[in-house]
Amino acid sequence: MTVHELRTRPGDAKRGDASDGAVLADQVGGRLSRVDGPAKITGAAKYAVEQQLEGLTHAVLVESTIAAGRVRSIDTAAAEAAPGVLLVLTPDNMLPLRTATDWLGTPPPDVVYCPLARDVTFSGQHLAAVVAESFEQAVAAAALVKIAYDEAPAIVDLSDPKAGDGIPVDAMTKEWGEAETAFASAPVRICNAYNTPREYQAPMEPHGLIAKWQGDQLTVWEPSQWLDGMARTYAEWFGVPFENVRLVSPYIGGGFGSKAFAYGYGAVAAVAAKMLGR
């Protein structure tokens, strides 16, 4: 079934009416060709981070090597002096951003958002970023960043008595209805605790993006499962109108939900692009 066939249904037909069903019913049990299939299997598909832009630079994140604690100091001198390095970002020189609403649309607290942390709450947390002319130069320079920590005991289980004192990560609350009233009037009530294991998506296409500013207009090339939601987040971070953000997602090499939101590394890339003008 081609895209053209779907677009040439009767002009007065509406989405979801009988004509829609007739077109699809003819295809049941048949073989369908994916619109993006040929480009993907032949290698012709150009993914987000494969876009070639003039003046393109490369950033590599520096991650925490402890699971809990606080950053005492970040020594960037050697990294800044390394070949090809244009910028080293830390919490000290990050542009102040605004906190964005969560995916439920909850109004954010009026606090400054910094995607590079000083308080470490998990291993691998982003603490700094190195921007260089080439990817290889950025990788080499990132290894030269020296971070000193005040390490603290890590809480790895909710059954730990100290878990209640921890900092919630990506905590969201949405309330509706009268839960207490419903439970009180229910003929049968069951009280139990349910635990699910941590799950990770494993798409073939890694996460990454390219960000470019033209005045107050931001263009982001990034694999996305929710273009409008991610564009809204970028707009809120930088305090620009929603229509000033253009998010381009040429193809997605797997996402499984992990590419439905804008993450801190996207903010870092957009900040670096803004500071360097590239």
Backbone as JSON, one array per atom type, in Angstrom:
{
  "sequence": "MTVHELRTRPGDAKRGDASDGAVLADQVGGRLSRVDGPAKITGAAKYAVEQQLEGLTHAVLVESTIAAGRVRSIDTAAAEAAPGVLLVLTPDNMLPLRTATDWLGTPPPDVVYCPLARDVTFSGQHLAAVVAESFEQAVAAAALVKIAYDEAPAIVDLSDPKAGDGIPVDAMTKEWGEAETAFASAPVRICNAYNTPREYQAPMEPHGLIAKWQGDQLTVWEPSQWLDGMARTYAEWFGVPFENVRLVSPYIGGGFGSKAFAYGYGAVAAVAAKMLGR",
  "N": [[0.86, -1.19, 0.0], [0.72, 2.08, -0.94], [1.69, 5.45, 0.01], [0.48, 7.27, -1.63], [-1.89, 5.97, -2.4], [-3.37, 6.06, -0.06], [-3.79, 8.75, 0.19], [-5.43, 9.41, -1.87], [-8.09, 8.87, -1.44], [-11.7, 9.38, -1.61], [-12.55, 12.82, -1.97], [-14.44, 13.93, -0.2], [-14.33, 12.3, 1.93], [-13.88, 11.42, 5.36], [-11.46, 11.13, 7.97], [-11.37, 7.92, 9.32], [-13.89, 7.15, 8.42], [-16.13, 5.1, 6.4], [-14.84, 4.87, 3.91], [-12.17, 4.98, 4.54], [-11.89, 2.55, 5.88], [-12.47, 0.78, 3.81], [-10.29, 1.08, 2.09], [-8.2, 0.1, 3.69], [-9.15, -2.46, 4.3], [-8.88, -3.85, 1.93], [-6.24, -4.46, 1.97], [-5.77, -6.3, 3.95], [-4.28, -9.3, 4.89], [-2.65, -9.18, 2.76], [0.52, -8.16, 1.26], [2.46, -5.56, 2.49], [4.33, -2.67, 1.69], [6.82, -0.98, 3.42], [7.08, 2.49, 3.73], [9.5, 3.71, 4.41], [11.2, 1.61, 4.17], [12.93, 0.74, 1.87], [14.93, 2.78, 1.89], [16.11, 2.42, 4.39], [17.11, -0.25, 4.38], [18.96, -0.18, 2.35], [20.82, 1.56, 3.17], [20.57, 4.2, 2.53], [19.1, 5.91, 4.07], [19.28, 8.81, 6.0], [20.07, 9.52, 9.14], [19.3, 11.47, 12.14], [21.72, 12.41, 13.5], [23.46, 12.19, 11.44], [23.35, 14.25, 9.73], [24.91, 16.68, 7.72], [26.27, 19.64, 8.49], [27.43, 22.95, 7.89], [30.24, 24.06, 9.67], [29.94, 22.31, 11.77], [30.24, 21.11, 15.08], [31.43, 18.95, 17.76], [30.25, 17.3, 20.65], [31.0, 15.8, 23.78], [29.89, 14.11, 26.61], [30.75, 14.29, 30.08], [30.66, 11.95, 32.58], [29.43, 11.03, 35.87], [31.39, 9.13, 38.16], [30.65, 7.99, 40.45], [27.91, 6.86, 42.54], [26.43, 8.34, 44.33], [26.51, 11.46, 46.02], [28.4, 14.53, 46.11], [29.7, 16.95, 43.86], [32.86, 18.16, 44.38], [34.86, 19.63, 43.11], [35.72, 20.67, 39.75], [38.15, 20.2, 37.47], [39.12, 21.66, 34.63], [41.25, 22.5, 33.15], [43.28, 21.06, 31.69], [41.72, 19.84, 29.73], [40.66, 22.06, 28.39], [42.93, 23.03, 27.18], [43.52, 21.15, 25.32], [43.99, 19.84, 21.95], [41.91, 21.24, 19.43], [39.73, 21.8, 21.08], [36.89, 23.7, 21.85], [35.11, 24.56, 23.78], [34.35, 24.02, 27.2], [31.89, 22.84, 29.17], [30.44, 23.28, 32.37], [28.64, 23.05, 35.52], [29.18, 25.59, 36.42], [29.46, 27.4, 34.29], [27.28, 27.07, 32.66], [24.53, 28.21, 30.72], [21.76, 29.75, 32.32], [18.76, 27.98, 32.46], [15.2, 27.53, 32.0], [12.88, 25.64, 33.94], [11.07, 23.0, 32.47], [7.67, 21.98, 31.7], [6.31, 18.79, 32.72], [5.59, 15.62, 31.04], [2.94, 15.27, 31.54], [1.95, 17.75, 31.56], [2.17, 19.25, 33.85], [2.5, 22.25, 35.65], [5.71, 23.76, 35.91], [8.07, 24.1, 38.68], [9.23, 27.3, 39.8], [12.14, 27.44, 39.21], [15.65, 27.48, 38.44], [16.9, 25.56, 35.76], [19.45, 23.22, 35.39], [21.2, 21.14, 33.36], [23.58, 19.92, 33.93], [24.97, 18.41, 36.66], [25.64, 19.06, 40.17], [25.0, 17.8, 42.49], [25.13, 14.44, 42.91], [23.14, 11.78, 41.98], [22.99, 9.36, 40.75], [24.97, 6.82, 39.16], [26.89, 7.69, 36.34], [25.73, 10.1, 35.79], [25.33, 13.24, 34.14], [27.9, 15.56, 34.24], [29.64, 17.37, 33.08], [30.63, 18.81, 29.89], [32.39, 18.49, 26.85], [33.3, 20.34, 24.06], [34.42, 20.11, 20.77], [36.32, 20.44, 17.69], [36.31, 18.03, 16.31], [34.91, 14.72, 16.7], [36.66, 12.82, 17.76], [38.6, 14.44, 18.97], [37.04, 15.61, 20.96], [36.37, 13.38, 22.53], [38.92, 12.61, 23.46], [39.66, 14.89, 24.94], [37.65, 15.01, 26.86], [38.36, 12.96, 28.53], [40.31, 14.12, 29.99], [39.24, 15.76, 31.88], [39.08, 16.44, 35.27], [37.5, 15.35, 38.15], [36.56, 15.92, 41.47], [35.09, 14.37, 44.27], [32.71, 14.42, 46.99], [31.88, 11.69, 48.33], [28.91, 9.78, 48.99], [26.91, 7.32, 50.76], [25.19, 5.08, 48.63], [21.74, 4.74, 47.8], [20.02, 2.02, 46.89], [17.75, 0.55, 46.89], [14.27, 0.57, 47.39], [13.37, -0.4, 49.77], [15.2, 0.3, 51.59], [15.71, 1.96, 54.65], [16.54, 4.61, 54.47], [15.63, 5.49, 52.09], [13.44, 7.17, 51.85], [14.54, 9.62, 52.35], [15.84, 10.31, 50.12], [16.42, 11.93, 46.89], [13.81, 12.42, 44.72], [13.79, 11.22, 41.4], [12.79, 12.39, 38.32], [10.16, 12.54, 39.25], [6.65, 12.44, 39.16], [3.36, 13.65, 39.66], [-0.07, 13.1, 39.43], [-3.33, 13.9, 40.02], [-6.72, 12.85, 40.32], [-10.29, 12.44, 40.63], [-11.96, 10.82, 43.49], [-10.28, 9.11, 45.41], [-10.02, 8.12, 48.08], [-12.66, 8.09, 48.99], [-13.78, 6.26, 47.2], [-12.38, 3.9, 47.83], [-13.22, 3.55, 50.47], [-15.91, 2.93, 50.16], [-15.87, 0.62, 48.71], [-16.79, -2.78, 48.17], [-14.92, -4.82, 48.37], [-11.57, -4.82, 49.34], [-8.16, -4.74, 48.56], [-4.92, -4.88, 49.76], [-1.65, -4.44, 48.87], [1.81, -4.71, 47.92], [3.57, -3.97, 44.99], [6.25, -4.72, 42.91], [8.29, -3.87, 40.18], [10.83, -4.82, 37.86], [13.67, -2.82, 36.84], [13.64, -1.49, 33.6], [15.15, -1.26, 30.41], [15.36, 0.45, 27.35], [16.61, -0.57, 24.17], [17.48, 0.62, 21.55], [18.66, 0.34, 18.14], [19.67, 2.61, 16.92], [21.62, 5.01, 18.41], [21.1, 7.47, 21.06], [21.15, 10.95, 20.33], [21.87, 14.2, 18.89], [21.64, 17.15, 16.8], [22.07, 20.58, 17.14], [21.13, 23.87, 16.21], [21.3, 27.36, 16.12], [19.65, 30.22, 14.8], [19.6, 33.35, 15.22], [16.93, 33.88, 17.35], [15.79, 31.52, 16.69], [15.54, 28.09, 16.91], [16.78, 25.09, 15.62], [16.52, 21.64, 15.77], [17.9, 18.57, 15.09], [16.86, 15.5, 15.7], [16.15, 12.16, 16.73], [12.77, 11.4, 17.19], [9.85, 10.5, 18.98], [7.78, 12.04, 19.62], [7.2, 14.81, 18.43], [6.01, 17.42, 18.84], [5.83, 17.57, 21.66], [8.54, 17.4, 22.46], [9.59, 19.65, 21.17], [8.19, 21.63, 22.52], [9.34, 21.4, 25.06], [12.03, 22.23, 24.57], [11.49, 24.89, 23.84], [10.45, 25.91, 26.24], [12.62, 25.55, 27.97], [14.47, 27.46, 26.96], [13.02, 29.76, 26.93], [11.68, 30.74, 24.65], [9.24, 31.37, 22.02], [6.99, 28.69, 21.17], [6.7, 28.3, 18.42], [9.16, 29.02, 17.49], [10.85, 26.93, 17.59], [12.1, 24.32, 15.74], [11.82, 20.99, 15.13], [13.41, 18.29, 13.77], [13.01, 15.07, 12.66], [14.27, 12.77, 10.89], [14.4, 9.91, 10.53], [13.73, 7.06, 12.65], [15.65, 4.9, 14.42], [14.59, 2.8, 16.05], [13.01, 3.12, 19.21], [11.13, 2.73, 21.33], [9.79, 4.16, 23.27], [11.8, 5.55, 24.57], [12.59, 7.72, 23.12], [10.76, 9.72, 23.26], [10.84, 12.04, 24.63], [12.5, 15.16, 25.43], [15.77, 15.32, 26.59], [18.31, 16.02, 29.13], [20.83, 16.11, 27.82], [20.19, 17.15, 25.38], [19.58, 19.79, 26.0], [22.13, 20.61, 26.77], [23.53, 20.44, 24.33], [22.15, 22.38, 22.81], [22.67, 24.67, 24.32], [25.48, 24.83, 24.06], [25.66, 25.25, 21.29], [24.46, 27.74, 21.12], [26.19, 29.34, 22.66], [28.56, 29.15, 21.21], [27.81, 29.97, 18.72], [27.52, 28.3, 16.55]],
  "CA": [[0.0, 0.0, 0.0], [1.55, 3.28, -1.02], [1.15, 6.66, 0.62], [-0.39, 7.89, -2.63], [-3.2, 5.32, -2.36], [-4.1, 6.55, 1.11], [-4.11, 10.16, 0.03], [-6.36, 9.64, -2.97], [-9.45, 8.44, -1.15], [-12.63, 10.43, -2.02], [-12.31, 14.13, -1.39], [-15.37, 14.24, 0.88], [-14.19, 11.29, 2.99], [-13.27, 11.88, 6.59], [-10.63, 10.12, 8.63], [-12.11, 6.98, 10.14], [-15.19, 6.76, 7.89], [-16.16, 3.81, 5.69], [-13.88, 4.81, 2.82], [-10.9, 4.63, 5.16], [-11.91, 1.12, 6.15], [-12.44, 0.05, 2.55], [-8.92, 1.08, 1.59], [-7.39, -0.77, 4.53], [-9.66, -3.83, 4.22], [-8.33, -4.47, 0.73], [-4.85, -4.84, 2.2], [-5.68, -7.33, 4.98], [-3.81, -10.57, 4.36], [-1.71, -8.95, 1.67], [1.87, -7.73, 1.63], [2.58, -4.11, 2.47], [5.69, -2.15, 1.62], [7.07, 0.16, 4.3], [7.51, 3.67, 2.99], [10.91, 3.99, 4.68], [11.95, 0.37, 4.09], [14.06, 0.71, 0.93], [16.02, 3.68, 2.31], [16.8, 1.86, 5.56], [17.86, -1.48, 4.11], [20.03, 0.1, 1.4], [21.77, 2.49, 3.78], [20.36, 5.55, 2.01], [18.46, 6.73, 5.1], [20.2, 9.67, 6.74], [19.48, 9.75, 10.46], [19.45, 12.83, 12.68], [23.1, 12.82, 13.77], [24.26, 12.05, 10.22], [23.21, 15.45, 8.92], [26.16, 17.41, 7.56], [26.05, 21.08, 8.53], [28.65, 23.75, 7.87], [30.67, 24.5, 10.99], [29.48, 21.35, 12.78], [31.17, 20.74, 16.14], [31.07, 17.69, 18.41], [30.27, 17.37, 22.11], [31.03, 14.55, 24.54], [29.53, 14.34, 28.01], [31.56, 13.7, 31.14], [29.69, 11.36, 33.5], [29.88, 10.74, 37.23], [31.93, 7.79, 38.4], [30.09, 7.53, 41.72], [26.45, 6.75, 42.48], [25.79, 9.31, 45.21], [27.45, 12.39, 46.64], [28.4, 15.89, 45.59], [30.93, 17.34, 43.17], [33.63, 19.14, 45.14], [35.54, 20.51, 42.15], [35.9, 20.17, 38.39], [39.35, 20.79, 36.88], [38.98, 21.57, 33.18], [42.4, 23.16, 32.52], [43.92, 20.21, 30.68], [40.77, 19.65, 28.63], [40.55, 23.31, 27.63], [44.17, 23.22, 26.42], [43.69, 20.04, 24.37], [43.79, 20.23, 20.55], [40.57, 21.28, 18.86], [38.66, 22.09, 22.04], [36.28, 25.02, 21.7], [34.34, 24.93, 24.96], [34.1, 23.01, 28.22], [30.75, 23.27, 29.97], [30.26, 22.73, 33.7], [27.54, 23.78, 36.16], [29.58, 26.97, 36.7], [29.33, 28.31, 33.14], [26.08, 26.76, 31.88], [23.49, 29.24, 30.66], [20.6, 29.39, 33.14], [17.58, 27.59, 31.69], [13.96, 27.43, 32.76], [12.37, 24.28, 34.09], [9.95, 22.75, 31.55], [6.58, 21.16, 32.21], [6.51, 17.38, 32.45], [4.76, 15.14, 29.92], [1.53, 15.37, 31.92], [1.57, 19.15, 31.49], [2.19, 19.85, 35.18], [3.29, 23.49, 35.68], [6.99, 23.53, 36.57], [8.43, 25.03, 39.74], [9.96, 28.47, 39.31], [13.54, 27.25, 39.58], [16.56, 27.39, 37.3], [17.23, 24.18, 35.37], [20.81, 22.99, 34.91], [21.32, 19.72, 33.0], [24.84, 19.41, 34.46], [24.67, 18.36, 38.09], [26.64, 19.05, 41.24], [24.55, 16.74, 43.39], [25.1, 13.18, 42.16], [22.11, 10.86, 42.47], [23.14, 8.05, 40.11], [26.21, 6.64, 38.4], [26.74, 8.06, 34.94], [25.03, 11.38, 35.67], [26.1, 14.2, 33.35], [28.5, 16.59, 35.08], [30.33, 18.36, 32.24], [30.61, 18.48, 28.46], [33.52, 19.04, 26.09], [32.96, 20.59, 22.65], [35.64, 20.24, 19.97], [36.13, 20.46, 16.23], [36.03, 16.68, 15.85], [34.44, 13.8, 17.73], [37.83, 12.2, 18.39], [39.2, 15.43, 19.86], [36.15, 15.77, 22.12], [36.52, 12.18, 23.37], [40.23, 12.67, 24.11], [39.66, 15.98, 25.91], [36.74, 14.67, 27.96], [39.09, 12.08, 29.45], [41.24, 14.94, 30.77], [38.5, 16.48, 32.92], [39.29, 15.82, 36.58], [36.4, 15.68, 39.07], [36.71, 15.46, 42.85], [33.77, 14.15, 44.86], [32.43, 14.04, 48.37], [31.0, 10.55, 48.07], [27.94, 9.41, 50.01], [26.36, 5.97, 50.54], [24.13, 5.04, 47.62], [20.5, 4.04, 48.13], [19.73, 1.26, 45.67], [16.54, -0.24, 47.08], [13.23, 1.34, 48.07], [13.16, -0.93, 51.11], [16.2, 0.92, 52.47], [15.06, 2.95, 55.51], [16.92, 5.96, 54.09], [15.11, 5.8, 50.75], [12.54, 8.31, 51.95], [15.31, 10.85, 52.43], [16.49, 10.54, 48.84], [15.88, 12.93, 45.97], [13.07, 11.76, 43.64], [14.25, 11.49, 40.04], [11.68, 12.37, 37.36], [8.92, 12.27, 39.97], [5.47, 13.13, 38.62], [2.13, 13.37, 40.39], [-1.3, 13.54, 38.77], [-4.45, 13.5, 40.87], [-8.08, 13.07, 39.85], [-11.27, 11.59, 41.31], [-12.0, 10.75, 44.95], [-9.77, 7.77, 45.68], [-10.31, 7.68, 49.45], [-14.09, 7.78, 49.06], [-14.01, 5.03, 46.44], [-11.87, 2.77, 48.61], [-14.04, 3.37, 51.67], [-17.21, 2.36, 49.8], [-15.69, -0.6, 47.92], [-17.16, -4.0, 48.91], [-13.72, -5.63, 48.57], [-10.35, -4.02, 49.26], [-6.93, -5.54, 48.61], [-3.74, -4.05, 50.02], [-0.45, -5.2, 48.54], [2.91, -3.94, 47.32], [4.0, -4.58, 43.74], [7.54, -4.23, 42.44], [8.66, -4.28, 38.83], [12.27, -4.59, 37.65], [14.06, -1.72, 35.98], [13.68, -1.9, 32.21], [15.89, -0.33, 29.56], [15.18, 0.29, 25.91], [17.89, -0.8, 23.51], [17.35, 0.86, 20.11], [19.9, 0.23, 17.37], [20.17, 3.97, 16.74], [21.87, 5.62, 19.72], [20.56, 8.81, 21.28], [22.04, 12.02, 19.9], [21.17, 15.26, 18.18], [22.37, 18.32, 16.31], [21.32, 21.8, 17.44], [21.63, 25.05, 15.51], [20.53, 28.59, 16.34], [19.68, 31.34, 13.87], [18.91, 34.35, 16.03], [16.19, 33.19, 18.42], [15.16, 30.35, 16.09], [16.32, 26.89, 17.18], [16.47, 23.88, 14.87], [17.12, 20.46, 16.39], [17.77, 17.3, 14.37], [16.89, 14.51, 16.78], [15.11, 11.14, 16.6], [11.7, 11.77, 18.11], [8.55, 9.84, 18.93], [6.77, 13.04, 20.01], [7.81, 16.05, 17.95], [5.46, 18.61, 19.5], [6.2, 17.57, 23.07], [9.95, 17.71, 22.6], [9.77, 21.05, 20.77], [7.68, 22.45, 23.63], [10.34, 21.39, 26.13], [13.12, 23.12, 24.18], [11.0, 26.26, 23.9], [10.33, 26.31, 27.64], [13.98, 25.66, 28.52], [15.16, 28.67, 26.53], [12.14, 30.91, 27.03], [11.32, 31.25, 23.32], [7.93, 30.87, 21.6], [6.95, 27.33, 20.63], [6.88, 28.32, 16.97], [10.56, 29.31, 17.18], [11.61, 25.68, 17.66], [11.82, 23.37, 14.66], [12.42, 19.7, 15.46], [13.45, 17.45, 12.57], [13.3, 13.66, 12.96], [14.18, 12.12, 9.57], [14.1, 8.49, 10.73], [13.97, 6.57, 14.01], [16.2, 3.54, 14.42], [14.14, 2.19, 17.3], [12.84, 4.08, 20.3], [10.46, 2.0, 22.41], [9.41, 5.1, 24.32], [12.94, 6.31, 25.08], [12.82, 8.92, 22.3], [9.52, 10.51, 23.27], [11.03, 13.24, 25.42], [13.78, 15.86, 25.35], [16.55, 15.06, 27.8], [19.3, 17.03, 29.48], [21.91, 16.23, 26.85], [19.71, 18.04, 24.33], [19.77, 21.15, 26.5], [23.57, 20.89, 26.72], [23.89, 20.69, 22.93], [21.58, 23.66, 22.38], [23.42, 25.72, 25.01], [26.79, 24.93, 23.42], [25.46, 25.87, 19.98], [24.15, 29.15, 21.34], [27.38, 30.02, 23.16], [29.59, 29.16, 20.16], [27.29, 30.53, 17.47], [27.73, 27.31, 15.48]],
  "C": [[0.89, 1.23, 0.0], [0.89, 4.44, -0.32], [0.18, 7.32, -0.34], [-1.8, 7.29, -2.57], [-4.03, 5.81, -1.18], [-4.57, 7.98, 0.91], [-5.14, 10.42, -1.07], [-7.73, 9.05, -2.7], [-10.39, 9.6, -1.5], [-12.44, 11.72, -1.25], [-13.22, 14.47, -0.23], [-15.27, 13.25, 2.03], [-13.49, 11.89, 4.19], [-12.48, 10.73, 7.21], [-11.49, 9.23, 9.51], [-13.46, 6.57, 9.57], [-15.05, 5.49, 7.05], [-15.11, 3.72, 4.59], [-12.49, 4.49, 3.33], [-10.83, 3.13, 5.37], [-11.83, 0.3, 4.88], [-11.03, -0.04, 2.0], [-8.07, 0.09, 2.36], [-7.84, -2.22, 4.43], [-9.1, -4.56, 3.01], [-6.92, -4.99, 0.95], [-4.69, -5.96, 3.23], [-5.3, -8.66, 4.35], [-2.83, -10.41, 3.23], [-0.35, -8.52, 2.18], [1.95, -6.22, 1.47], [4.05, -3.71, 2.42], [5.83, -0.95, 2.55], [7.61, 1.32, 3.48], [9.0, 3.91, 3.17], [11.79, 2.75, 4.53], [13.13, 0.39, 3.14], [15.23, 1.58, 1.37], [16.81, 3.08, 3.48], [17.64, 0.64, 5.21], [18.99, -1.27, 3.11], [21.08, 1.05, 1.97], [21.61, 3.92, 3.3], [19.74, 6.48, 3.05], [19.5, 7.51, 5.87], [19.54, 10.05, 8.05], [19.88, 11.12, 11.0], [20.91, 13.24, 12.84], [24.01, 12.65, 12.56], [24.14, 13.26, 9.32], [24.55, 16.19, 8.87], [25.88, 18.9, 7.46], [27.39, 21.8, 8.51], [28.99, 24.21, 9.29], [30.27, 23.56, 12.11], [30.59, 21.05, 13.79], [30.64, 19.49, 16.84], [31.23, 17.81, 19.91], [30.25, 15.97, 22.7], [30.77, 14.88, 26.0], [30.5, 13.64, 28.96], [30.6, 13.23, 32.23], [30.3, 11.1, 34.87], [30.39, 9.31, 37.33], [31.51, 7.25, 39.76], [28.57, 7.52, 41.6], [25.74, 7.78, 43.34], [26.85, 10.19, 45.85], [27.32, 13.77, 46.03], [29.75, 16.18, 44.94], [31.62, 18.43, 43.98], [34.31, 20.14, 44.21], [35.63, 19.84, 40.8], [37.08, 20.92, 37.79], [39.3, 20.57, 35.37], [40.19, 22.11, 32.43], [43.01, 22.32, 31.41], [43.0, 20.0, 29.48], [40.67, 20.9, 27.76], [41.78, 23.55, 26.76], [44.38, 22.14, 25.37], [43.4, 20.5, 22.95], [42.33, 20.19, 20.14], [39.45, 21.66, 19.79], [38.19, 23.53, 21.91], [35.61, 25.5, 22.99], [34.25, 23.74, 25.91], [32.99, 23.55, 29.12], [30.72, 22.54, 31.3], [29.07, 23.44, 34.33], [27.87, 25.25, 36.4], [29.4, 27.91, 35.53], [28.17, 27.96, 32.22], [25.14, 27.96, 31.86], [22.32, 28.83, 31.55], [19.38, 29.11, 32.27], [16.37, 27.56, 32.61], [13.54, 25.97, 32.86], [11.13, 24.1, 33.21], [8.87, 21.93, 32.24], [6.87, 19.69, 31.91], [5.53, 16.92, 31.38], [3.29, 15.11, 30.26], [1.04, 16.81, 31.86], [1.55, 19.85, 32.83], [3.03, 21.12, 35.16], [4.58, 23.29, 36.45], [7.21, 24.48, 37.74], [9.27, 26.17, 39.17], [11.42, 28.39, 39.78], [14.37, 27.15, 38.31], [16.88, 25.92, 37.03], [18.66, 24.13, 34.87], [20.98, 21.51, 34.62], [22.65, 19.09, 33.44], [24.79, 19.53, 35.98], [25.9, 18.56, 38.97], [26.29, 18.0, 42.29], [24.36, 15.46, 42.59], [24.08, 12.24, 42.79], [22.15, 9.5, 41.77], [24.45, 8.01, 39.33], [25.97, 6.95, 36.93], [26.01, 9.37, 34.73], [25.93, 12.39, 34.95], [26.59, 15.35, 34.23], [29.18, 17.69, 34.29], [30.22, 17.92, 30.79], [31.77, 19.18, 27.78], [33.11, 19.15, 24.63], [34.25, 20.83, 21.87], [35.3, 20.2, 18.49], [35.8, 19.07, 15.69], [35.58, 15.81, 17.02], [35.62, 13.19, 18.48], [38.51, 13.17, 19.35], [38.36, 15.63, 21.12], [36.28, 14.6, 23.08], [37.83, 12.25, 24.15], [40.25, 13.74, 25.21], [38.76, 15.68, 27.1], [37.43, 13.78, 28.99], [40.06, 12.86, 30.34], [40.56, 15.75, 31.86], [38.63, 15.73, 34.24], [38.22, 16.3, 37.55], [36.68, 15.08, 40.44], [35.34, 15.41, 43.5], [33.83, 14.1, 46.39], [31.4, 12.93, 48.27], [30.12, 10.24, 49.26], [27.45, 7.99, 49.74], [25.2, 6.01, 49.54], [22.93, 4.26, 48.13], [20.04, 3.33, 46.86], [18.45, 0.44, 45.78], [15.52, 0.59, 47.84], [12.95, 0.83, 49.47], [14.18, -0.39, 52.1], [15.51, 1.98, 53.33], [15.37, 4.39, 55.13], [16.35, 6.38, 52.74], [14.19, 7.01, 50.78], [13.24, 9.64, 52.02], [15.97, 11.19, 51.1], [15.8, 11.6, 48.01], [15.13, 12.2, 44.86], [13.6, 12.18, 42.27], [13.07, 11.34, 39.09], [10.36, 12.03, 38.04], [7.78, 13.08, 39.38], [4.25, 12.71, 39.42], [0.95, 13.93, 39.61], [-2.47, 13.01, 39.58], [-5.78, 13.78, 40.19], [-9.01, 12.11, 40.6], [-11.17, 11.67, 42.82], [-11.58, 9.35, 45.39], [-10.16, 7.27, 47.07], [-11.79, 7.3, 49.6], [-14.4, 6.47, 48.36], [-13.54, 3.8, 47.21], [-12.76, 2.49, 49.81], [-15.36, 2.68, 51.36], [-17.09, 1.06, 49.02], [-16.05, -1.83, 48.75], [-15.96, -4.9, 49.21], [-12.5, -4.72, 48.41], [-9.14, -4.94, 49.41], [-5.76, -4.59, 48.8], [-2.5, -4.9, 49.77], [0.59, -4.26, 47.96], [3.4, -4.69, 46.09], [5.31, -3.92, 43.3], [7.8, -4.74, 41.04], [10.15, -4.0, 38.64], [12.5, -3.38, 36.76], [14.17, -2.24, 34.55], [14.38, -0.82, 31.39], [15.56, -0.61, 28.1], [16.56, 0.13, 25.27], [17.74, -0.61, 22.01], [18.7, 0.73, 19.41], [20.51, 1.6, 17.13], [20.4, 4.6, 18.11], [21.22, 7.0, 19.83], [21.6, 9.85, 20.86], [21.26, 13.05, 19.13], [22.15, 16.28, 17.65], [21.49, 19.53, 16.57], [21.97, 22.98, 16.74], [20.7, 26.23, 15.77], [20.72, 29.54, 15.17], [18.88, 32.46, 14.53], [18.24, 33.66, 17.2], [15.4, 32.0, 17.89], [16.08, 29.14, 16.3], [15.83, 25.73, 16.32], [17.23, 22.72, 15.5], [16.84, 19.25, 15.5], [17.94, 16.2, 15.41], [15.82, 13.45, 16.53], [14.03, 11.36, 17.64], [10.45, 10.93, 17.87], [7.42, 10.79, 19.31], [7.33, 14.42, 19.68], [7.32, 17.27, 18.72], [5.88, 18.7, 20.96], [7.65, 17.94, 23.29], [10.23, 19.16, 22.23], [9.29, 21.99, 21.87], [8.7, 22.53, 24.75], [11.5, 22.31, 25.8], [12.7, 24.58, 24.28], [10.93, 26.75, 25.34], [11.7, 26.44, 28.3], [14.6, 27.02, 28.22], [14.27, 29.91, 26.54], [11.82, 31.55, 25.7], [9.95, 30.72, 22.95], [8.04, 29.47, 21.0], [7.24, 27.32, 19.14], [8.32, 28.64, 16.55], [11.43, 28.05, 17.2], [11.15, 24.74, 16.55], [12.56, 22.07, 14.98], [12.28, 18.77, 14.26], [13.86, 16.04, 12.96], [13.17, 12.87, 11.66], [13.76, 10.66, 9.65], [14.3, 8.17, 12.21], [14.45, 5.13, 13.93], [15.86, 2.82, 15.7], [14.06, 3.23, 18.39], [12.24, 3.44, 21.54], [10.08, 2.9, 23.58], [10.55, 5.97, 24.8], [13.22, 7.58, 24.29], [11.56, 9.77, 22.19], [9.69, 11.83, 23.99], [12.39, 13.88, 25.14], [14.5, 15.66, 26.67], [17.63, 16.12, 28.0], [20.41, 17.19, 28.47], [21.5, 17.11, 25.67], [19.86, 19.5, 24.73], [21.23, 21.54, 26.44], [23.99, 21.22, 25.29], [23.38, 22.04, 22.46], [22.28, 24.83, 23.06], [24.78, 25.92, 24.35], [26.69, 25.61, 22.06], [25.21, 27.36, 20.11], [25.4, 29.93, 21.77], [28.46, 30.15, 22.08], [29.12, 29.84, 18.88], [27.51, 29.61, 16.29], [26.72, 26.18, 15.61]]
}
